[in-house]
Amino acid sequence: MRTIHAPGKPPVYNIDLSGGRTLGLYLDPGKAGFNTVHGTFVDAQGHELILARAPQITAGRVGQPPRALPVLREGPGHFSSDAEFEPGEWQLEIAATTRTGETVHARLTIRL
């Protein structure tokens, strides 16, 4: 995983997946409280990866059971989700199915 920091912007997390694919993900505003999670799956050629349906996202504080987040499909491989995050360390898990039926999975731990 690579994290990109830009002044005045929330960190962008680039998570490596199988087959040279990646998931770019960020939380807006990226602080404790209400956030919108944005993510885009990208194929090995740098194009948006086409998903069969919206991915599933769970979020949980480290050491606690995760909860499913509502997901809105924004494009072929782009999605968003609104959630309230208390201060502390959180683990996000994202699972998606490509249009060819392959499952891609990403896990990310962040501190807010």
Secondary structure, 3 states (H helix, E strand, C coil): CEEECCCCCCCEEEEECHHHCEEEEEEECCCCEEEEEEEEEECCCCCECCECCCCEEEEEECCCCCEEECCEECCCCEEEEEEEECCCEEEEEEEEEECCCCEEEEEEEEEC
